[in-house]
Structure formats: C-alpha cells, structure tokens
C-alpha cells in the first residue's frame, strides 16, 4: 500500500473536488484514485477482500476520511452535483465508493431531507445484502436522526407496516442503526417500534431482534427488562419466550432473576 503523505493526499483530493460540476467524470476519477491507494497485498486477480458483503479496495481509513471531509465541504455550494455523484457512487460494486455515498448523503442539511429519505428508501429496496443496511443507515441518516428523527421514524413505520417480510427486516436494521447512535437517549421510541416485531415472532427476524435487545440492555438494562415484561404480557408467543430464556445470560444476575421470576409467573398463570 502506498505510504500516506498527507499534503500530497490533500492536493490530489483538491484536484478531484474541482471536478464536482462533472459528476460522471468525477466518479471515474474517484475509481482511479481508490485503485491507486488500494492495498495490493490483498489482491489476487480481483478485489477479493470484503467489507461487509461488498468487495473492497482496502484503502487507508485516513484517505477515506479526507475524501469525506473534502466533498462534504462542497455540499452547501454544489448540492445537486453532489447528489448526482452520490447516485453514481451508490451503484459501484465496491465498498469504499458506497461508503462515501452514504457519508455524503448523511451530511445534507434539512432542506434536502426529502432527497435523503428517498435515496435511503431506494437503497434499502434494492439491497441484496440487508446486513449492510446497518452501516448504510448509520452514515446516510446521520443528520436526520439528530435534527428530524420523526422523519426517520416515519420511514421505519412504513417498513414495519408493510406486508413484505423484506421490508420488516429492513425496519429491524433501521432500528439497529438508531440504537448504535451514541446520542440516542429516548429509548421508548425504539420500544414503540420494536414491540410489534417481537410480538410477531417471525423466525427470520428473531435473531436480529436478539441483537437489538442486547444493545438496548447495554444502554439501559432496567428499561429493557421492563419493556420485555410488557411485551410478554400481551404476547405469550412460545418463540418469544424461548428467545428470552436463551439470552438471559446477557443480563446482570439481578436482571436474570427478575426475568426468570416473571416467566415463572406467566407459566403459573397458564396452568
């Protein structure tokens, strides 16, 4: 991998930003730029190393951050051109251009939130690797989650209420991206959207819900345990009960005993 000389790197990126008025040419030059900084030690005739479900150039993180910073700085001046560039990058087969596209999308101001949500919805619908939606959502909805969370939640609600199982799985990944947000403090919002998914007890979705509950417990175990009990009180799905029992060890000893006691009370009530 070429050594990073920060002054030379920034000079090269500056030349790239000057192509912003011609997004097609810029996307082509970005491909050459990524290739010039790719980690050739991991190539064997093709880009075989993956980041998530995509093949990757394995470019240095510093380089990726510098690209993001430079092009985010052009959004205010050239928003339409950057949006066109985002659309081009999102179609690339490798991870880093897609990552840049999502990061740029997440930096757009409120006047463009409609454009942001439309693209996020399109990406989610077209995605064949749903696991990657977590990082795509994390990057692409950054400003919306902070400045207008109701817009993001409205989109999640649309997916939650869809009859398409894929849409509901997309909603799960959307919830997961919200929980990963360190600034999230309003857990009841998550619980509101999570409860119908738990009640449904879809075996395809349950493994993801286990991960979500684990993340929620790390943020606030007491609130999460209270939420689980509420959910169990309205849905005694055997699959849900088994899932809770299977994951008891992720809670503190007090939390485990509280859940065991509640599960016993439900069992006794049914006897």
C-alpha positions, 0 to 999 in steps of 0.5 A: 500500500502506498505510504500516506503523505498527507499534503500530497493526499490533500492536493490530489483530493483538491484536484478531484473536488474541482471536478464536482460540476462533472459528476460522471467524470468525477466518479471515474476519477474517484475509481482511479484514485481508490485503485491507486491507494488500494492495498495490493497485498490483498489482491489476487486477480480481483478485489477479493477482500470484503467489507461487509458483503461488498468487495473492497479496495482496502484503502487507508481509513485516513484517505477515506476520511479526507475524501469525506471531509473534502466533498462534504465541504462542497455540499452547501455550494454544489448540492445537486452535483453532489447528489448526482455523484452520490447516485453514481457512487451508490451503484459501484460494486465496491465498498469504499465508493458506497461508503462515501455515498452514504457519508455524503448523503448523511451530511445534507442539511434539512432542506434536502431531507426529502432527497435523503429519505428517498435515496435511503428508501431506494437503497434499502429496496434494492439491497441484496445484502440487508446486513449492510443496511446497518452501516448504510443507515448509520452514515446516510441518516446521520443528520436526520436522526439528530435534527428530524428523527420523526422523519426517520421514524416515519420511514421505519413505520412504513417498513414495519407496516408493510406486508413484505417480510423484506421490508420488516427486516429492513425496519429491524436494521433501521432500528439497529442503526438508531440504537448504535447512535451514541446520542440516542437517549429516548429509548421508548421510541425504539420500544414503540417500534420494536414491540410489534416485531417481537410480538410477531415472532417471525423466525427470520427476524428473531435473531436480529431482534436478539441483537437489538435487545442486547444493545438496548440492555447495554444502554439501559438494562432496567428499561429493557427488562421492563419493556420485555415484561410488557411485551410478554404480557400481551404476547405469550408467543412460545418463540418469544419466550424461548428467545428470552430464556436463551439470552438471559445470560446477557443480563446482570444476575439481578436482571436474570432473576427478575426475568426468570421470576416473571416467566415463572409467573406467566407459566403459573398463570397458564396452568 
